[in-house]
Amino acid sequence: MKKIPITVILPVKNDAKTLPQALEKLGRFEKVVVVDSDSRDGTDEVAARYGADYVIFRWNGQPPKKRSWYLDNHDIETDWVLFLDADEIVSESFCDEVEKSIASHDHVGFWMTFQNWFMGKWLRYGDPFSKLALFKHSCGRYERVADDGWTNIDVEVHEHPVLKGTLGKIHSPVAHDERRGMDSYIGKHNEYSTWEANRYTALGPKGSSDWNLMTPRQQFKYKHVDKFWFAPTYFMISFFAKRGFLDGRAGLVFASLKREYYSHIRLKILEIRKDKQAPSVEASSSEKMIRATEKDIPITLIIPVKNEAKNLANCMDRVGRFQDVVVVDSGSTDATLDIAREYGATCIHFEWNGHFPKKRNWYLDNHELKTEWVLFLDADELINDAFCDEVKKAVTTGNHVGYWLNFHNWFQGKFLRHGDPFSKLALFRPDAGRYERIDDEQWSGLDMEIHEHPVLDGSIGKIGSPIDHNDRRGLDSYIGKHNEYSTWEARRHLAMEMDDAESWNALTRRQKFKYRHIEKWWFKWVYFVLCYIIKLGVLDGRSGFVFASLKRHYYGHIRLKVREFKEGVPGTRNIHES
């Protein structure tokens, strides 16, 4: 069979899971090239197995990225190029239409339509996306977005080629089949929403070249994406106007996650604006920073960290009264350890082997303590004098073996006085117990105890003075972290369903309620009403609403992941199947 005179280029990174389904459909094209950013999962072996050319790309943080780089640095024997992602699958009808279209000589490029495989079914309605990915490489290049100062994404995300000539459209859809599941989907869109927020704030004035290179749809988006109505309007268009409701539950979830995506862009735009306006504002409700040299509290303070340079100094400023301060680090690549040493903390390296124990239990089991009490703090948790005084009194005169600690959230530059403040058992005598053991080796990539709590033999009290929880790393980190946590919680929920009564007995009442009902559709909404209405989060203004909404998203993601794990991540289906 005569080959279609097109070079197909697939930019990849760790795509061994999805790449085979894409490559096996590309036999009709003259040449197939895999451009890889140092994958570590066997992507190179997959490319070799299907006879594709394999090229390594190492991004230096500067333009060009993968697509433009390949076009500029390699001899391409065909006039036409087609860019596909590893999760995009062509059909015979698509190939037939492409072959006929490029032979007509009417256009220099073609828009392509993509149909999503989502939650086990093809989405026939809603808002299918399109992109300009088939074109004559002599007629243009991907637009250059000056994002080298604010992105770590090494491929053109929403950029499109800027071409000299007329454009056509390929009507046969390409199947978009992401096999890596909700965790990957949410994580990827967190990256993309950060990129879009930064691009929005970097745009020149309307009418400039930045705007003129955009499609009308892109122009509309960037004119309005910072408006409060944009995300819900997108949902209404996708789910109702474009009949996404006919796709059932999958259509509802898809439209809802896209609404979240656009709301995250808006929130990140507001965050960027605020950071530019007031970069030096102190983000803490604590009135006094504790720099005391007198170590009058007989407690070993342990801070588990990884890449916490943005938070650690603010935490360390306040811990001078503790007898011993230990930072347990799991391979930070930023200035975390330099900051810890500057404050005189003992630095311990922890390398997790994927098995029990993790950081906290490991330190308790393998290092000699100088005190009878330990306090675990995260780097984004800030204490004050009142807390220190109460803790000192509790451990020297009290009769408990551990204490629950209260936390107040500092969120979006505002101290949340209402809503649903959290608590955790993080001050205790190590001779009374250890953090509960959860056998999560098969499904956790997290090297520290997340929602685990110590299981102690003895009575437990409560410290009334709150700790400020203030993560300075922003919404990108917040959403990414909660994506990891929701995956962990979904897996734990499944494990709890099959576990014995002993595991349930170790849970708090709140945990028991959560794991009994988190699969219910109403759970996330009950939490939102509880946090925002009943516990008066409404009095915290916009920050209170956003906080409650993001927590609602979090519990919704747990539910989706539980369903996904129970049903199995769906594989490829024929795009023409009913």
C-alpha positions as CSV (number, residue, x, y, z in Angstrom):
1,M,0.0,0.0,0.0
2,K,1.2,3.5,-0.9
3,K,2.2,5.5,2.1
4,I,0.5,8.8,2.9
5,P,3.3,11.4,2.4
6,I,3.1,12.8,6.0
7,T,5.6,12.7,8.8
8,V,3.8,12.0,12.1
9,I,5.5,13.4,15.1
10,L,4.6,12.4,18.7
11,P,6.0,14.4,21.6
12,V,6.1,12.1,24.6
13,K,7.3,11.8,28.2
14,N,6.6,8.6,30.2
15,D,3.9,7.5,27.8
16,A,4.6,3.8,27.6
17,K,1.1,3.0,28.7
18,T,-0.7,4.9,26.0
19,L,1.8,5.0,23.1
20,P,1.2,1.5,21.7
21,Q,-2.4,2.3,20.9
22,A,-1.4,5.4,19.0
23,L,1.5,3.8,17.1
24,E,-0.3,0.7,15.9
25,K,-2.7,2.9,13.9
26,L,0.0,4.9,12.1
27,G,1.2,2.3,9.6
28,R,-0.2,4.2,6.6
29,F,2.0,7.2,7.1
30,E,5.4,7.6,5.4
31,K,7.3,8.3,8.6
32,V,6.6,8.2,12.4
33,V,8.9,10.0,14.9
34,V,8.7,9.8,18.7
35,V,10.3,12.9,20.3
36,D,11.0,12.0,23.9
37,S,11.9,14.1,27.0
38,D,14.0,11.5,28.8
39,S,11.2,9.0,29.7
40,R,12.0,6.5,32.4
41,D,9.2,4.0,31.8
42,G,10.3,2.2,28.6
43,T,8.8,4.6,26.1
44,D,11.9,4.1,24.0
45,E,11.3,0.3,23.9
46,V,7.7,0.9,22.7
47,A,8.9,3.2,19.9
48,A,11.4,0.6,18.8
49,R,8.8,-2.2,18.8
50,Y,6.6,-0.3,16.4
51,G,9.5,0.8,14.1
52,A,9.2,4.5,14.9
53,D,12.2,6.8,14.7
54,Y,13.2,7.8,18.3
55,V,14.6,11.2,19.1
56,I,15.7,12.5,22.5
57,F,14.8,16.1,23.5
58,R,16.2,17.8,26.5
59,W,14.5,21.1,27.3
60,N,16.7,23.9,28.7
61,G,13.7,26.0,29.9
62,Q,14.0,28.3,26.9
63,P,12.2,28.3,23.5
64,P,11.9,26.3,21.4
65,K,10.0,23.4,22.9
66,K,9.5,19.9,21.4
67,R,7.5,20.6,18.3
68,S,9.2,23.7,17.0
69,W,12.5,22.3,18.0
70,Y,12.0,19.2,15.9
71,L,10.9,21.2,12.9
72,D,13.9,23.5,13.1
73,N,16.5,20.9,13.7
74,H,15.7,17.9,11.6
75,D,15.4,17.2,7.9
76,I,11.8,16.3,7.1
77,E,11.4,14.5,3.8
78,T,7.7,15.1,3.5
79,D,5.9,18.4,2.9
80,W,3.3,17.7,5.5
81,V,3.6,17.0,9.3
82,L,1.0,15.7,11.7
83,F,1.5,16.2,15.4
84,L,-0.3,13.7,17.7
85,D,-0.1,13.1,21.4
86,A,0.5,9.5,22.7
87,D,-3.2,9.3,23.8
88,E,-4.6,10.3,20.4
89,I,-5.6,7.5,18.0
90,V,-6.4,7.8,14.3
91,S,-9.0,5.7,12.4
92,E,-9.0,4.4,8.8
93,S,-11.6,7.0,7.9
94,F,-9.4,9.8,9.3
95,C,-6.5,8.5,7.2
96,D,-8.6,8.3,4.1
97,E,-9.8,11.9,4.5
98,V,-6.3,13.2,5.3
99,E,-4.9,11.5,2.2
100,K,-7.6,13.1,0.0
101,S,-7.3,16.5,1.7
102,I,-3.6,17.1,1.3
103,A,-3.7,16.0,-2.4
104,S,-6.2,18.8,-3.2
105,H,-3.6,21.6,-2.8
106,D,-6.3,24.0,-1.5
107,H,-5.0,24.5,2.1
108,V,-1.7,24.7,4.0
109,G,-3.1,23.3,7.2
110,F,-6.1,21.6,8.7
111,W,-8.0,21.8,12.0
112,M,-8.8,18.4,13.5
113,T,-11.6,17.4,15.8
114,F,-11.1,15.1,18.8
115,Q,-13.6,12.8,20.5
116,N,-13.0,12.0,24.2
117,W,-13.1,8.6,25.7
118,F,-14.0,9.4,29.3
119,M,-15.2,7.3,32.2
120,G,-15.7,4.2,30.0
121,K,-17.6,5.8,27.2
122,W,-17.2,8.0,24.1
123,L,-18.5,11.5,24.7
124,R,-20.8,12.2,21.7
125,Y,-21.9,15.7,22.9
126,G,-20.7,18.4,25.1
127,D,-17.7,20.4,23.8
128,P,-15.4,18.3,21.7
129,F,-12.1,20.1,21.2
130,S,-10.2,20.8,18.0
131,K,-6.6,21.8,17.2
132,L,-4.5,22.8,14.2
133,A,-2.0,19.9,14.1
134,L,-1.8,18.9,10.4
135,F,0.1,21.4,8.2
136,K,2.9,22.1,5.7
137,H,6.0,22.8,7.8
138,S,7.3,25.3,5.2
139,C,4.3,27.5,5.9
140,G,4.8,28.3,9.6
141,R,5.7,27.4,13.1
142,Y,4.0,27.1,16.5
143,E,3.4,30.5,18.0
144,R,6.1,31.5,20.4
145,V,4.7,32.2,23.9
146,A,7.3,33.8,26.2
147,D,6.7,31.4,29.0
148,D,10.3,30.5,29.9
149,G,10.0,32.4,33.2
150,W,6.9,30.7,34.5
151,T,6.4,27.2,33.1
152,N,8.0,23.7,33.6
153,I,6.0,22.2,30.7
154,D,8.2,21.3,27.8
155,V,5.6,21.0,25.1
156,E,3.3,23.5,23.4
157,V,0.2,23.2,25.5
158,H,-2.5,25.4,23.9
159,E,-0.3,27.0,21.3
160,H,-1.1,26.5,17.6
161,P,0.9,26.9,14.4
162,V,0.8,30.3,12.8
163,L,0.6,29.6,9.0
164,K,0.7,31.6,5.8
165,G,-2.2,30.4,3.7
166,T,-5.8,29.1,4.0
167,L,-6.9,26.4,6.5
168,G,-9.3,23.6,6.1
169,K,-10.9,21.0,8.4
170,I,-10.7,17.3,8.8
171,H,-14.2,16.0,9.8
172,S,-13.3,12.4,10.8
173,P,-12.5,12.6,14.5
174,V,-9.4,11.5,16.2
175,A,-9.9,9.5,19.4
176,H,-8.5,11.0,22.6
177,D,-8.1,8.1,25.0
178,E,-6.2,8.9,28.2
179,R,-5.6,5.6,30.0
180,R,-3.9,7.0,33.0
181,G,-7.0,7.8,34.9
182,M,-8.4,10.7,37.1
183,D,-5.2,11.3,39.0
184,S,-3.3,12.0,35.8
185,Y,-6.3,14.0,34.3
186,I,-6.6,16.3,37.3
187,G,-2.9,16.7,37.7
188,K,-2.4,17.6,34.1
189,H,-5.2,20.2,34.2
190,N,-3.7,21.7,37.3
191,E,-0.4,22.2,35.3
192,Y,-2.3,23.6,32.3
193,S,-4.5,26.0,34.4
194,T,-1.3,27.4,36.0
195,W,0.2,27.9,32.5
196,E,-3.0,29.6,31.3
197,A,-3.2,31.9,34.3
198,N,0.4,33.0,33.7
199,R,-0.1,33.4,30.0
200,Y,-3.2,35.6,30.7
201,T,-1.2,37.9,33.0
202,A,1.7,38.0,30.5
203,L,-0.5,39.1,27.5
204,G,0.1,42.5,26.0
205,P,-2.8,45.0,25.6
206,K,-5.8,43.9,23.5
207,G,-5.0,44.5,19.8
208,S,-1.3,43.7,20.2
209,S,0.5,40.8,18.3
210,D,-0.2,38.5,21.3
211,W,-3.9,38.8,20.7
212,N,-3.8,38.9,16.9
213,L,-2.2,35.4,16.7
214,M,-5.0,33.9,18.7
215,T,-8.1,32.2,17.3
216,P,-11.5,33.9,17.9
217,R,-12.2,31.3,20.6
218,Q,-8.9,31.9,22.3
219,Q,-9.5,35.7,22.2
220,F,-12.9,35.3,23.8
221,K,-11.5,33.0,26.5
222,Y,-8.6,35.4,27.5
223,K,-10.9,38.4,27.5
224,H,-13.3,36.8,30.0
225,V,-11.6,33.9,31.8
226,D,-11.0,36.1,34.9
227,K,-14.7,36.8,35.3
228,F,-16.7,35.0,38.0
229,W,-19.3,33.9,35.4
230,F,-17.0,32.3,32.9
231,A,-16.6,28.8,34.5
232,P,-20.3,28.3,35.2
233,T,-21.2,29.6,31.8
234,Y,-18.9,27.1,30.2
235,F,-20.6,24.3,32.2
236,M,-24.1,25.5,31.0
237,I,-22.9,25.6,27.4
238,S,-21.2,22.2,27.5
239,F,-23.8,20.3,29.5
240,F,-27.1,21.9,28.3
241,A,-26.6,23.9,25.1
242,K,-24.3,21.3,23.5
243,R,-26.3,18.5,25.1
244,G,-23.6,17.0,27.2
245,F,-26.4,15.6,29.5
246,L,-27.1,13.0,26.7
247,D,-23.8,11.4,27.7
248,G,-25.1,10.6,31.1
249,R,-22.9,10.6,34.2
250,A,-19.8,10.8,32.1
251,G,-21.0,14.0,30.4
252,L,-21.9,15.6,33.8
253,V,-18.5,14.8,35.3
254,F,-16.6,15.9,32.2
255,A,-18.4,19.3,32.1
256,S,-18.0,19.7,35.9
257,L,-14.2,19.0,35.8
258,K,-13.9,21.6,32.9
259,R,-15.8,24.1,35.1
260,E,-13.3,23.4,37.9
261,Y,-10.5,23.9,35.4
262,Y,-11.6,27.3,34.3
263,S,-12.4,28.4,37.9
264,H,-8.8,27.3,38.8
265,I,-7.5,29.6,36.0
266,R,-9.4,32.5,37.4
267,L,-8.2,31.8,41.0
268,K,-4.6,31.6,39.9
269,I,-4.9,34.8,37.9
270,L,-6.2,36.6,41.1
271,E,-3.3,35.0,43.0
272,I,-0.7,36.2,40.5
273,R,-2.1,39.7,40.6
274,K,-2.1,39.8,44.4
275,D,1.5,38.5,44.6
276,K,2.6,41.3,42.1
277,Q,0.9,44.0,44.1
278,A,2.0,43.0,47.6
279,P,4.9,40.5,47.5
280,S,6.2,41.3,50.9
281,V,3.0,41.1,52.9
282,E,3.4,38.9,56.0
283,A,0.8,36.1,55.7
284,S,0.3,35.1,59.3
285,S,-2.3,35.9,62.1
286,S,0.4,35.4,64.7
287,E,1.3,38.6,66.4
288,K,4.7,37.6,67.6
289,M,7.6,35.7,66.0
290,I,9.3,33.5,68.5
291,R,13.1,33.8,68.3
292,A,13.8,32.8,71.9
293,T,17.1,31.3,72.7
294,E,16.0,29.8,76.0
295,K,14.9,26.2,75.3
296,D,12.3,25.9,78.1
297,I,10.0,23.4,76.5
298,P,11.1,19.7,77.0
299,I,9.9,18.5,73.6
300,T,11.6,17.3,70.4
301,L,10.0,19.1,67.5
302,I,10.2,17.1,64.3
303,I,9.5,18.7,60.9
304,P,9.1,16.3,57.9
305,V,10.0,18.2,54.7
306,K,10.6,18.0,51.0
307,N,11.2,21.2,49.0
308,E,9.7,23.5,51.6
309,A,12.0,26.5,51.0
310,K,9.1,28.8,50.7
311,N,7.6,27.9,54.0
312,L,10.4,26.6,56.3
313,A,12.0,29.9,57.4
314,N,8.7,31.3,58.6
315,C,8.1,28.1,60.6
316,M,11.6,28.0,62.1
317,D,11.4,31.6,63.2
318,R,8.9,30.4,65.9
319,V,10.5,27.2,67.4
320,G,13.4,28.6,69.5
321,R,11.9,27.4,72.8
322,F,11.9,23.7,72.0
323,Q,14.7,21.6,73.5
324,D,15.5,19.9,70.2
325,V,14.5,20.7,66.6
326,V,14.9,18.1,63.9
327,V,14.2,18.4,60.2
328,V,13.6,15.1,58.4
329,D,14.2,15.6,54.7
330,S,13.4,13.3,51.8
331,G,15.7,14.6,49.1
332,S,14.9,18.3,48.7
333,T,16.3,20.0,45.7
334,D,15.7,23.6,46.7
335,A,17.2,25.6,49.7
336,T,15.2,23.7,52.4
337,L,18.3,22.1,54.1
338,D,20.3,25.4,53.9
339,I,17.5,27.1,55.7
340,A,17.2,24.4,58.3
341,R,21.0,24.5,59.1
342,E,20.9,28.3,59.3
343,Y,18.5,28.0,62.2
344,G,20.6,25.3,63.9
345,A,18.2,22.4,63.3
346,T,19.5,18.8,63.2
347,C,19.0,17.6,59.6
348,I,18.2,14.0,59.0
349,H,18.1,12.4,55.5
350,F,15.2,10.0,54.8
351,E,15.0,7.9,51.7
352,W,11.7,6.0,51.4
353,N,11.9,2.5,50.0
354,G,8.2,2.3,49.2
355,H,7.4,0.3,52.4
356,F,6.5,0.8,56.0
357,P,7.6,2.8,57.9
358,K,7.4,6.3,56.5
359,K,9.1,9.5,57.9
360,R,7.5,9.9,61.2
361,N,7.5,6.3,62.5
362,W,10.9,5.8,60.9
363,Y,12.4,8.7,62.9
364,L,10.9,7.5,66.1
365,D,12.1,3.9,65.6
366,N,15.6,4.7,64.5
367,H,16.8,7.8,66.4
368,E,17.4,8.4,70.1
369,L,15.2,11.1,71.5
370,K,16.4,13.6,74.0
371,T,13.0,14.2,75.4
372,E,9.9,12.2,76.6
373,W,7.6,14.2,74.2
374,V,7.6,14.8,70.5
375,L,5.7,17.3,68.4
376,F,5.3,16.9,64.7
377,L,4.8,20.1,62.7
378,D,4.7,20.6,58.9
379,A,6.7,23.4,57.4
380,D,3.6,25.4,56.7
381,E,2.4,25.3,60.3
382,L,3.1,28.4,62.5
383,I,3.0,28.5,66.2
384,N,2.9,31.4,68.6
385,D,3.6,32.3,72.3
386,A,0.2,31.3,73.6
387,F,0.5,27.9,72.0
388,C,4.0,27.3,73.4
389,D,3.0,28.4,76.9
390,E,0.0,26.0,76.9
391,V,2.1,23.1,75.5
392,K,4.8,23.6,78.1
393,K,2.2,23.5,80.9
394,A,0.5,20.4,79.4
395,V,3.6,18.2,79.1
396,T,5.0,19.2,82.5
397,T,1.8,19.1,84.6
398,G,-0.8,17.2,82.6
399,N,-1.7,13.5,82.9
400,H,-2.3,12.7,79.3
401,V,-0.1,10.8,76.8
402,G,-1.1,12.9,73.8
403,Y,-2.9,16.0,72.7
404,W,-5.0,17.0,69.8
405,L,-4.0,20.3,68.2
406,N,-6.2,22.9,66.6
407,F,-5.3,24.6,63.3
408,H,-6.5,27.8,61.7
409,N,-6.2,28.2,57.9
410,W,-4.6,31.1,56.3
411,F,-5.9,31.0,52.7
412,Q,-5.6,33.4,49.8
413,G,-4.1,36.1,51.9
414,K,-6.7,35.9,54.6
415,F,-7.0,34.3,58.0
416,L,-10.2,32.1,58.0
417,R,-12.0,32.6,61.2
418,H,-14.9,30.3,60.4
419,G,-15.6,27.3,58.2
420,D,-14.2,23.9,59.2
421,P,-10.8,24.2,61.0
422,F,-9.0,20.9,61.2
423,S,-7.3,19.2,64.1
424,K,-4.8,16.4,64.4
425,L,-3.0,14.4,67.1
426,A,0.6,15.5,66.7
427,L,1.9,16.0,70.3
428,F,2.5,12.8,72.2
429,R,4.8,10.5,74.2
430,P,6.5,8.0,71.9
431,D,6.4,5.4,74.6
432,A,2.6,5.4,74.4
433,G,2.3,4.5,70.7
434,R,3.1,5.1,67.0
435,Y,1.4,6.4,63.9
436,E,-1.1,3.8,62.7
437,R,0.2,1.4,60.1
438,I,-1.6,1.5,56.8
439,D,-0.4,-1.0,54.3
440,D,-0.4,1.3,51.3
441,E,2.8,0.1,49.6
442,Q,1.0,-1.0,46.5
443,W,-0.8,2.3,45.9
444,S,0.9,5.2,47.6
445,G,3.6,7.4,46.2
446,L,3.7,9.6,49.3
447,D,6.6,9.2,51.7
448,M,4.9,10.5,54.8
449,E,1.8,9.8,56.9
450,I,-1.0,11.9,55.5
451,H,-4.2,11.4,57.4
452,E,-2.8,8.8,59.7
453,H,-2.8,9.6,63.4
454,P,-0.9,8.0,66.4
455,V,-2.6,5.1,68.1
456,L,-1.8,5.7,71.8
457,D,-2.3,3.8,75.0
458,G,-3.6,6.3,77.5
459,S,-5.8,9.4,77.8
460,I,-5.7,12.2,75.2
461,G,-6.2,15.9,75.9
462,K,-6.6,18.9,73.7
463,I,-4.5,22.1,73.2
464,G,-6.8,25.1,72.9
465,S,-4.4,27.6,71.4
466,P,-4.5,27.2,67.6
467,I,-1.7,26.8,65.1
468,D,-1.7,28.8,61.9
469,H,-1.7,26.7,58.7
470,N,-0.2,28.9,56.0
471,D,1.1,27.3,52.8
472,R,2.9,29.9,50.8
473,R,3.4,27.8,47.7
474,G,0.1,28.9,46.2
475,L,-2.9,27.2,44.5
476,D,-0.9,25.2,42.1
477,S,0.8,23.4,45.0
478,Y,-2.5,23.2,47.0
479,I,-4.5,21.6,44.1
480,G,-1.6,19.3,43.2
481,K,-1.2,18.1,46.8
482,H,-4.9,17.5,47.2
483,N,-4.9,15.5,44.0
484,E,-2.3,13.2,45.5
485,Y,-4.2,13.0,48.8
486,S,-7.6,12.2,47.1
487,T,-5.9,9.3,45.2
488,W,-4.5,8.1,48.5
489,E,-7.9,8.4,50.3
490,A,-9.7,6.6,47.5
491,R,-7.3,3.7,47.7
492,R,-7.6,3.7,51.5
493,H,-11.4,3.7,51.3
494,L,-11.3,0.6,49.1
495,A,-8.9,-1.1,51.5
496,M,-11.2,-0.2,54.4
497,E,-14.1,-1.9,52.7
498,M,-12.2,-5.2,52.8
499,D,-10.5,-4.7,56.1
500,D,-11.3,-6.2,59.5
501,A,-13.0,-4.4,62.4
502,E,-9.7,-3.6,64.1
503,S,-8.8,-1.1,61.4
504,W,-12.1,0.6,61.7
505,N,-11.8,0.8,65.5
506,A,-8.5,2.7,65.1
507,L,-10.4,5.5,63.3
508,T,-11.8,8.6,64.8
509,R,-15.6,9.2,64.7
510,R,-15.1,11.7,61.9
511,Q,-12.9,9.3,59.9
512,K,-15.5,6.5,60.3
513,F,-18.3,8.8,59.0
514,K,-16.2,9.9,56.1
515,Y,-15.2,6.4,54.9
516,R,-18.7,5.1,55.3
517,H,-20.3,7.8,53.2
518,I,-17.7,9.2,50.9
519,E,-19.0,7.3,47.9
520,K,-22.4,8.9,48.2
521,W,-23.1,11.7,45.7
522,W,-24.3,14.0,48.5
523,F,-21.2,13.8,50.7
524,K,-19.3,16.6,49.0
525,W,-22.4,18.9,49.1
526,V,-23.0,18.1,52.8
527,Y,-19.5,19.1,53.5
528,F,-19.8,22.3,51.6
529,V,-23.1,23.3,53.4
530,L,-21.5,22.4,56.7
531,C,-18.3,24.4,56.1
532,Y,-19.8,27.4,54.3
533,I,-23.2,27.8,55.9
534,I,-23.5,26.0,59.2
535,K,-20.0,26.8,60.4
536,L,-20.3,30.3,59.0
537,G,-17.6,30.1,56.3
538,V,-19.7,32.7,54.5
539,L,-18.4,35.3,57.0
540,D,-14.9,34.9,55.6
541,G,-16.0,36.3,52.3
542,R,-14.6,35.2,48.9
543,S,-11.8,33.3,50.6
544,G,-14.3,31.3,52.7
545,F,-16.3,30.4,49.6
546,V,-13.2,29.3,47.6
547,F,-11.9,27.2,50.5
548,A,-15.2,25.4,50.9
549,S,-15.5,24.9,47.1
550,L,-12.0,23.5,46.7
551,K,-12.7,21.1,49.6
552,R,-16.0,20.1,47.8
553,H,-13.9,19.4,44.7
554,Y,-11.5,17.3,46.8
555,Y,-14.2,15.0,48.2
556,G,-15.8,14.8,44.7
557,H,-12.4,13.7,43.3
558,I,-12.2,11.0,46.0
559,R,-15.6,9.7,44.9
560,L,-14.7,9.7,41.2
561,K,-11.4,7.8,41.9
562,V,-13.2,5.2,44.1
563,R,-15.6,4.5,41.2
564,E,-12.7,4.4,38.7
565,F,-10.7,2.0,40.8
566,K,-13.7,-0.3,41.3
567,E,-14.6,-0.3,37.6
568,G,-11.0,-0.3,36.3
569,V,-9.4,2.3,34.2
570,P,-11.0,1.8,30.8
571,G,-8.8,0.9,27.8
572,T,-9.2,1.7,24.2
573,R,-12.5,1.3,22.5
574,N,-13.4,1.5,18.8
575,I,-14.5,5.1,18.2
576,H,-17.4,3.9,16.1
577,E,-18.8,1.6,18.8
578,S,-22.2,2.6,20.1
